Amino acid sequence: MDIATLLGLIGGLGVIASSIFLGGSVSTFVNIPSLTVVIGGTMMVTLAQISLGQFLGSFKVGIRAFMHSSTPPEKLIEEAIELADVARKEGILALEGKEVSDAFLDSGVKLCIDGHPTEIVSRMLSKDINLELERQMMGIRMFKSIAEASPAMGMIGTLIGLVQMLANMDDPKSIGPAMAVALLTTLYGAVIANAIALPIAAKLKAISETERLNKLLALESVSGIQEGVNPRVLRQLLTTYLPENQREAAMKDA
């Protein structure tokens, strides 16, 4: 579980809730019609942009913002070097039965063991990377769409409330409460966009970039293993995927 995402969202919503509790009556900030306009309207507008399957699948992608855990690239490098060393000394078939912690690297190694040509293995793994990134981008785009639609639906709800208020101006005492209810939809839209949808979209994008680099590293590892590249040379090649300040330490571990 990604604690940072959970703490960030709970903390942000908690700060907003605290200001409401400290400022007065909580019931003032609860209005079912306003919630219906913002949440229902936002979901329907977002659904209109994509298919139902993509809409539901995007929420599954969104769960990754809370549940994702990626293999550290340093661990991937060490594992790839060990596999390359075995393959160079004993042959590719010696990797059969070896436990590989990363699923993508493991699938690449198995393709090598099956005897597929280098270009076929590279093409299959590259296709896997591209399709997975596209699925993740669909989820990111959906949460960005929610972030764009919710403030707009909030404004629409506010305008509806203002029209209803202006149509009933006979009682001056009702104007204040009616204005407060009208403004609630703008508040709901802003909270959904800035405290929920945008942070999740940004986290999903960061996760997608991390996974992309890890999979490219694994792809490079599989190619090196299949081509019989010297493990030390392969290590130098793979450390280029690390931040510059971590490369020297990775080479010293060799």
C-alpha positions as YAML, in Angstrom:
chain: A
units: angstrom
residues:
- id: 1
  name: MET
  ca: [0.00, 0.00, 0.00]
- id: 2
  name: ASP
  ca: [1.19, 3.51, -0.86]
- id: 3
  name: ILE
  ca: [0.98, 5.31, 2.48]
- id: 4
  name: ALA
  ca: [1.90, 8.68, 0.95]
- id: 5
  name: THR
  ca: [-1.22, 8.74, -1.26]
- id: 6
  name: LEU
  ca: [-3.48, 7.71, 1.61]
- id: 7
  name: LEU
  ca: [-1.99, 10.20, 4.06]
- id: 8
  name: GLY
  ca: [-2.06, 13.00, 1.48]
- id: 9
  name: LEU
  ca: [-5.71, 12.54, 0.55]
- id: 10
  name: ILE
  ca: [-6.88, 11.99, 4.13]
- id: 11
  name: GLY
  ca: [-4.76, 14.91, 5.32]
- id: 12
  name: GLY
  ca: [-6.06, 17.28, 2.63]
- id: 13
  name: LEU
  ca: [-9.69, 16.35, 3.21]
- id: 14
  name: GLY
  ca: [-9.06, 16.45, 6.96]
- id: 15
  name: VAL
  ca: [-7.84, 20.05, 6.80]
- id: 16
  name: ILE
  ca: [-10.97, 21.04, 4.86]
- id: 17
  name: ALA
  ca: [-13.22, 19.17, 7.30]
- id: 18
  name: SER
  ca: [-11.47, 20.75, 10.28]
- id: 19
  name: SER
  ca: [-12.08, 24.25, 8.97]
- id: 20
  name: ILE
  ca: [-15.76, 23.37, 8.55]
- id: 21
  name: PHE
  ca: [-16.04, 21.96, 12.08]
- id: 22
  name: LEU
  ca: [-14.24, 24.93, 13.62]
- id: 23
  name: GLY
  ca: [-16.18, 27.49, 11.59]
- id: 24
  name: GLY
  ca: [-19.71, 26.56, 12.57]
- id: 25
  name: SER
  ca: [-22.52, 24.14, 11.85]
- id: 26
  name: VAL
  ca: [-21.55, 21.09, 9.80]
- id: 27
  name: SER
  ca: [-25.10, 20.65, 8.53]
- id: 28
  name: THR
  ca: [-24.74, 23.98, 6.69]
- id: 29
  name: PHE
  ca: [-22.24, 22.31, 4.34]
- id: 30
  name: VAL
  ca: [-24.38, 19.26, 3.58]
- id: 31
  name: ASN
  ca: [-26.88, 19.53, 0.74]
- id: 32
  name: ILE
  ca: [-28.04, 16.41, -1.10]
- id: 33
  name: PRO
  ca: [-29.26, 18.11, -4.31]
- id: 34
  name: SER
  ca: [-25.91, 19.91, -4.63]
- id: 35
  name: LEU
  ca: [-24.01, 16.64, -4.15]
- id: 36
  name: THR
  ca: [-26.23, 14.96, -6.72]
- id: 37
  name: VAL
  ca: [-25.55, 17.65, -9.32]
- id: 38
  name: VAL
  ca: [-21.78, 17.62, -8.81]
- id: 39
  name: ILE
  ca: [-21.07, 13.90, -8.31]
- id: 40
  name: GLY
  ca: [-23.77, 12.55, -10.62]
- id: 41
  name: GLY
  ca: [-23.18, 15.17, -13.29]
- id: 42
  name: THR
  ca: [-19.40, 14.70, -13.20]
- id: 43
  name: MET
  ca: [-19.66, 10.91, -13.52]
- id: 44
  name: MET
  ca: [-22.11, 11.13, -16.42]
- id: 45
  name: VAL
  ca: [-20.10, 13.75, -18.30]
- id: 46
  name: THR
  ca: [-16.94, 11.66, -17.85]
- id: 47
  name: LEU
  ca: [-18.74, 8.49, -18.97]
- id: 48
  name: ALA
  ca: [-19.87, 10.27, -22.15]
- id: 49
  name: GLN
  ca: [-16.21, 10.65, -23.17]
- id: 50
  name: ILE
  ca: [-15.29, 6.94, -23.07]
- id: 51
  name: SER
  ca: [-16.87, 3.48, -23.20]
- id: 52
  name: LEU
  ca: [-18.47, 1.86, -20.15]
- id: 53
  name: GLY
  ca: [-15.72, -0.77, -20.00]
- id: 54
  name: GLN
  ca: [-13.00, 1.88, -20.08]
- id: 55
  name: PHE
  ca: [-14.88, 3.90, -17.45]
- id: 56
  name: LEU
  ca: [-15.06, 0.97, -15.02]
- id: 57
  name: GLY
  ca: [-11.52, -0.15, -15.87]
- id: 58
  name: SER
  ca: [-10.19, 3.32, -15.08]
- id: 59
  name: PHE
  ca: [-11.35, 2.99, -11.48]
- id: 60
  name: LYS
  ca: [-9.35, -0.24, -11.23]
- id: 61
  name: VAL
  ca: [-6.34, 1.71, -12.47]
- id: 62
  name: GLY
  ca: [-7.11, 4.36, -9.84]
- id: 63
  name: ILE
  ca: [-6.75, 1.77, -7.07]
- id: 64
  name: ARG
  ca: [-3.08, 1.51, -8.05]
- id: 65
  name: ALA
  ca: [-2.55, 4.98, -6.56]
- id: 66
  name: PHE
  ca: [-3.18, 3.38, -3.16]
- id: 67
  name: MET
  ca: [-2.07, -0.25, -3.61]
- id: 68
  name: HIS
  ca: [0.88, -0.03, -6.00]
- id: 69
  name: SER
  ca: [4.36, -1.22, -5.03]
- id: 70
  name: SER
  ca: [7.16, -1.32, -7.60]
- id: 71
  name: THR
  ca: [10.42, -3.26, -7.57]
- id: 72
  name: PRO
  ca: [13.38, -0.95, -6.81]
- id: 73
  name: PRO
  ca: [15.52, -0.63, -9.97]
- id: 74
  name: GLU
  ca: [18.64, -1.46, -7.94]
- id: 75
  name: LYS
  ca: [17.13, -4.84, -7.07]
- id: 76
  name: LEU
  ca: [16.18, -5.42, -10.72]
- id: 77
  name: ILE
  ca: [19.76, -4.71, -11.79]
- id: 78
  name: GLU
  ca: [21.24, -7.12, -9.24]
- id: 79
  name: GLU
  ca: [18.79, -9.84, -10.23]
- id: 80
  name: ALA
  ca: [19.47, -9.30, -13.94]
- id: 81
  name: ILE
  ca: [23.25, -9.49, -13.39]
- id: 82
  name: GLU
  ca: [22.90, -12.77, -11.48]
- id: 83
  name: LEU
  ca: [20.80, -14.23, -14.31]
- id: 84
  name: ALA
  ca: [23.24, -12.96, -16.94]
- id: 85
  name: ASP
  ca: [26.15, -14.53, -15.07]
- id: 86
  name: VAL
  ca: [24.41, -17.93, -14.91]
- id: 87
  name: ALA
  ca: [23.35, -17.75, -18.58]
- id: 88
  name: ARG
  ca: [26.87, -16.82, -19.70]
- id: 89
  name: LYS
  ca: [28.51, -19.66, -17.78]
- id: 90
  name: GLU
  ca: [25.91, -22.42, -18.12]
- id: 91
  name: GLY
  ca: [23.69, -21.36, -21.03]
- id: 92
  name: ILE
  ca: [20.17, -19.91, -21.28]
- id: 93
  name: LEU
  ca: [18.52, -23.21, -20.35]
- id: 94
  name: ALA
  ca: [20.22, -23.05, -16.94]
- id: 95
  name: LEU
  ca: [17.80, -20.20, -16.07]
- id: 96
  name: GLU
  ca: [14.84, -22.58, -16.16]
- id: 97
  name: GLY
  ca: [13.39, -22.90, -12.66]
- id: 98
  name: LYS
  ca: [15.19, -19.77, -11.40]
- id: 99
  name: GLU
  ca: [12.96, -17.60, -9.24]
- id: 100
  name: VAL
  ca: [12.60, -14.05, -10.58]
- id: 101
  name: SER
  ca: [10.82, -11.55, -8.34]
- id: 102
  name: ASP
  ca: [9.74, -9.15, -11.10]
- id: 103
  name: ALA
  ca: [6.90, -10.53, -13.25]
- id: 104
  name: PHE
  ca: [7.93, -8.66, -16.42]
- id: 105
  name: LEU
  ca: [11.58, -9.74, -16.18]
- id: 106
  name: ASP
  ca: [10.43, -13.29, -15.47]
- id: 107
  name: SER
  ca: [8.24, -13.36, -18.59]
- id: 108
  name: GLY
  ca: [11.17, -12.11, -20.68]
- id: 109
  name: VAL
  ca: [13.50, -14.77, -19.29]
- id: 110
  name: LYS
  ca: [10.94, -17.48, -20.03]
- id: 111
  name: LEU
  ca: [10.69, -16.29, -23.63]
- id: 112
  name: CYS
  ca: [14.47, -16.63, -23.90]
- id: 113
  name: ILE
  ca: [14.36, -20.15, -22.43]
- id: 114
  name: ASP
  ca: [11.70, -21.09, -24.99]
- id: 115
  name: GLY
  ca: [14.22, -20.29, -27.71]
- id: 116
  name: HIS
  ca: [12.54, -17.30, -29.38]
- id: 117
  name: PRO
  ca: [14.82, -15.08, -31.50]
- id: 118
  name: THR
  ca: [16.09, -11.85, -29.93]
- id: 119
  name: GLU
  ca: [14.03, -9.61, -32.18]
- id: 120
  name: ILE
  ca: [10.82, -11.55, -31.42]
- id: 121
  name: VAL
  ca: [11.42, -11.36, -27.66]
- id: 122
  name: SER
  ca: [12.15, -7.64, -27.90]
- id: 123
  name: ARG
  ca: [9.04, -7.03, -30.02]
- id: 124
  name: MET
  ca: [6.76, -8.96, -27.67]
- id: 125
  name: LEU
  ca: [8.06, -7.23, -24.56]
- id: 126
  name: SER
  ca: [7.92, -3.80, -26.21]
- id: 127
  name: LYS
  ca: [4.31, -4.44, -27.22]
- id: 128
  name: ASP
  ca: [3.51, -5.45, -23.64]
- id: 129
  name: ILE
  ca: [5.04, -2.20, -22.36]
- id: 130
  name: ASN
  ca: [3.12, -0.02, -24.83]
- id: 131
  name: LEU
  ca: [-0.25, -1.68, -24.18]
- id: 132
  name: GLU
  ca: [0.17, -1.50, -20.41]
- id: 133
  name: LEU
  ca: [1.12, 2.18, -20.59]
- id: 134
  name: GLU
  ca: [-1.95, 2.85, -22.74]
- id: 135
  name: ARG
  ca: [-4.21, 1.18, -20.16]
- id: 136
  name: GLN
  ca: [-2.68, 3.29, -17.43]
- id: 137
  name: MET
  ca: [-3.00, 6.47, -19.50]
- id: 138
  name: MET
  ca: [-6.73, 5.79, -19.89]
- id: 139
  name: GLY
  ca: [-7.10, 5.87, -16.09]
- id: 140
  name: ILE
  ca: [-5.01, 9.04, -15.84]
- id: 141
  name: ARG
  ca: [-7.10, 10.75, -18.52]
- id: 142
  name: MET
  ca: [-10.32, 9.79, -16.77]
- id: 143
  name: PHE
  ca: [-9.27, 11.30, -13.45]
- id: 144
  name: LYS
  ca: [-8.14, 14.43, -15.27]
- id: 145
  name: SER
  ca: [-11.56, 14.54, -16.93]
- id: 146
  name: ILE
  ca: [-13.18, 14.31, -13.50]
- id: 147
  name: ALA
  ca: [-10.98, 17.19, -12.34]
- id: 148
  name: GLU
  ca: [-12.10, 19.26, -15.31]
- id: 149
  name: ALA
  ca: [-15.80, 18.37, -15.12]
- id: 150
  name: SER
  ca: [-16.45, 18.67, -11.37]
- id: 151
  name: PRO
  ca: [-15.77, 22.44, -11.05]
- id: 152
  name: ALA
  ca: [-17.90, 23.03, -14.16]
- id: 153
  name: MET
  ca: [-20.75, 20.97, -12.71]
- id: 154
  name: GLY
  ca: [-20.30, 22.88, -9.47]
- id: 155
  name: MET
  ca: [-20.73, 26.15, -11.32]
- id: 156
  name: ILE
  ca: [-23.81, 24.79, -13.10]
- id: 157
  name: GLY
  ca: [-25.29, 23.80, -9.75]
- id: 158
  name: THR
  ca: [-24.55, 27.27, -8.39]
- id: 159
  name: LEU
  ca: [-26.30, 28.90, -11.34]
- id: 160
  name: ILE
  ca: [-29.32, 26.64, -10.84]
- id: 161
  name: GLY
  ca: [-29.42, 27.64, -7.18]
- id: 162
  name: LEU
  ca: [-29.13, 31.34, -8.02]
- id: 163
  name: VAL
  ca: [-31.97, 31.14, -10.54]
- id: 164
  name: GLN
  ca: [-34.16, 29.42, -7.94]
- id: 165
  name: MET
  ca: [-33.21, 32.02, -5.34]
- id: 166
  name: LEU
  ca: [-33.94, 34.97, -7.61]
- id: 167
  name: ALA
  ca: [-37.29, 33.46, -8.53]
- id: 168
  name: ASN
  ca: [-38.29, 33.59, -4.85]
- id: 169
  name: MET
  ca: [-37.20, 37.03, -3.68]
- id: 170
  name: ASP
  ca: [-40.40, 37.74, -1.76]
- id: 171
  name: ASP
  ca: [-38.83, 36.72, 1.56]
- id: 172
  name: PRO
  ca: [-35.54, 38.63, 2.17]
- id: 173
  name: LYS
  ca: [-34.68, 36.35, 5.09]
- id: 174
  name: SER
  ca: [-34.44, 33.34, 2.77]
- id: 175
  name: ILE
  ca: [-31.90, 34.96, 0.45]
- id: 176
  name: GLY
  ca: [-28.86, 34.30, 2.69]
- id: 177
  name: PRO
  ca: [-29.51, 30.57, 3.25]
- id: 178
  name: ALA
  ca: [-30.45, 30.11, -0.42]
- id: 179
  name: MET
  ca: [-27.20, 31.78, -1.53]
- id: 180
  name: ALA
  ca: [-25.22, 29.49, 0.81]
- id: 181
  name: VAL
  ca: [-26.82, 26.40, -0.70]
- id: 182
  name: ALA
  ca: [-26.13, 27.70, -4.21]
- id: 183
  name: LEU
  ca: [-22.45, 28.18, -3.44]
- id: 184
  name: LEU
  ca: [-22.09, 24.67, -1.98]
- id: 185
  name: THR
  ca: [-22.00, 23.09, -5.43]
- id: 186
  name: THR
  ca: [-18.98, 25.21, -6.35]
- id: 187
  name: LEU
  ca: [-17.31, 24.08, -3.13]
- id: 188
  name: TYR
  ca: [-18.04, 20.41, -3.82]
- id: 189
  name: GLY
  ca: [-16.69, 20.68, -7.35]
- id: 190
  name: ALA
  ca: [-13.48, 22.38, -6.21]
- id: 191
  name: VAL
  ca: [-12.88, 19.77, -3.48]
- id: 192
  name: ILE
  ca: [-13.44, 16.81, -5.82]
- id: 193
  name: ALA
  ca: [-11.13, 18.28, -8.46]
- id: 194
  name: ASN
  ca: [-8.27, 19.60, -6.33]
- id: 195
  name: ALA
  ca: [-8.30, 17.34, -3.27]
- id: 196
  name: ILE
  ca: [-9.14, 14.01, -4.93]
- id: 197
  name: ALA
  ca: [-9.06, 13.72, -8.74]
- id: 198
  name: LEU
  ca: [-5.93, 15.77, -9.57]
- id: 199
  name: PRO
  ca: [-3.75, 14.18, -6.83]
- id: 200
  name: ILE
  ca: [-4.77, 10.68, -7.94]
- id: 201
  name: ALA
  ca: [-4.08, 11.52, -11.60]
- id: 202
  name: ALA
  ca: [-0.64, 12.91, -10.69]
- id: 203
  name: LYS
  ca: [0.21, 9.84, -8.59]
- id: 204
  name: LEU
  ca: [-0.90, 7.48, -11.38]
- id: 205
  name: LYS
  ca: [1.30, 9.37, -13.83]
- id: 206
  name: ALA
  ca: [4.30, 9.05, -11.47]
- id: 207
  name: ILE
  ca: [3.61, 5.32, -11.03]
- id: 208
  name: SER
  ca: [3.30, 4.88, -14.80]
- id: 209
  name: GLU
  ca: [6.65, 6.59, -15.39]
- id: 210
  name: THR
  ca: [8.34, 4.45, -12.73]
- id: 211
  name: GLU
  ca: [6.92, 1.27, -14.24]
- id: 212
  name: ARG
  ca: [7.93, 2.34, -17.73]
- id: 213
  name: LEU
  ca: [11.56, 2.79, -16.66]
- id: 214
  name: ASN
  ca: [11.54, -0.51, -14.77]
- id: 215
  name: LYS
  ca: [10.17, -2.37, -17.77]
- id: 216
  name: LEU
  ca: [12.64, -0.76, -20.12]
- id: 217
  name: LEU
  ca: [15.39, -1.79, -17.70]
- id: 218
  name: ALA
  ca: [14.02, -5.35, -17.69]
- id: 219
  name: LEU
  ca: [13.81, -5.33, -21.50]
- id: 220
  name: GLU
  ca: [17.44, -4.22, -21.72]
- id: 221
  name: SER
  ca: [18.36, -6.95, -19.22]
- id: 222
  name: VAL
  ca: [16.64, -9.68, -21.24]
- id: 223
  name: SER
  ca: [18.34, -8.54, -24.45]
- id: 224
  name: GLY
  ca: [21.72, -8.57, -22.71]
- id: 225
  name: ILE
  ca: [21.13, -12.01, -21.23]
- id: 226
  name: GLN
  ca: [20.02, -13.44, -24.57]
- id: 227
  name: GLU
  ca: [22.96, -11.92, -26.43]
- id: 228
  name: GLY
  ca: [25.46, -13.18, -23.84]
- id: 229
  name: VAL
  ca: [26.71, -9.72, -22.84]
- id: 230
  name: ASN
  ca: [29.42, -9.73, -20.19]
- id: 231
  name: PRO
  ca: [27.71, -9.18, -16.79]
- id: 232
  name: ARG
  ca: [30.01, -6.27, -15.92]
- id: 233
  name: VAL
  ca: [29.27, -4.54, -19.22]
- id: 234
  name: LEU
  ca: [25.56, -5.23, -18.71]
- id: 235
  name: ARG
  ca: [25.76, -3.67, -15.24]
- id: 236
  name: GLN
  ca: [27.28, -0.50, -16.70]
- id: 237
  name: LEU
  ca: [24.50, -0.38, -19.27]
- id: 238
  name: LEU
  ca: [21.71, -0.94, -16.74]
- id: 239
  name: THR
  ca: [22.99, 1.63, -14.24]
- id: 240
  name: THR
  ca: [22.21, 4.34, -16.82]
- id: 241
  name: TYR
  ca: [18.57, 3.82, -15.82]
- id: 242
  name: LEU
  ca: [19.37, 4.99, -12.29]
- id: 243
  name: PRO
  ca: [19.55, 8.63, -11.17]
- id: 244
  name: GLU
  ca: [23.08, 9.94, -11.61]
- id: 245
  name: ASN
  ca: [23.73, 10.17, -7.87]
- id: 246
  name: GLN
  ca: [23.01, 6.43, -7.47]
- id: 247
  name: ARG
  ca: [25.11, 5.09, -10.33]
- id: 248
  name: GLU
  ca: [28.48, 5.17, -8.58]
- id: 249
  name: ALA
  ca: [27.12, 3.23, -5.61]
- id: 250
  name: ALA
  ca: [25.59, 0.64, -7.96]
- id: 251
  name: MET
  ca: [28.93, 0.14, -9.70]
- id: 252
  name: LYS
  ca: [30.77, -0.21, -6.39]
- id: 253
  name: ASP
  ca: [28.45, -3.09, -5.45]
- id: 254
  name: ALA
  ca: [29.73, -5.04, -8.47]
...
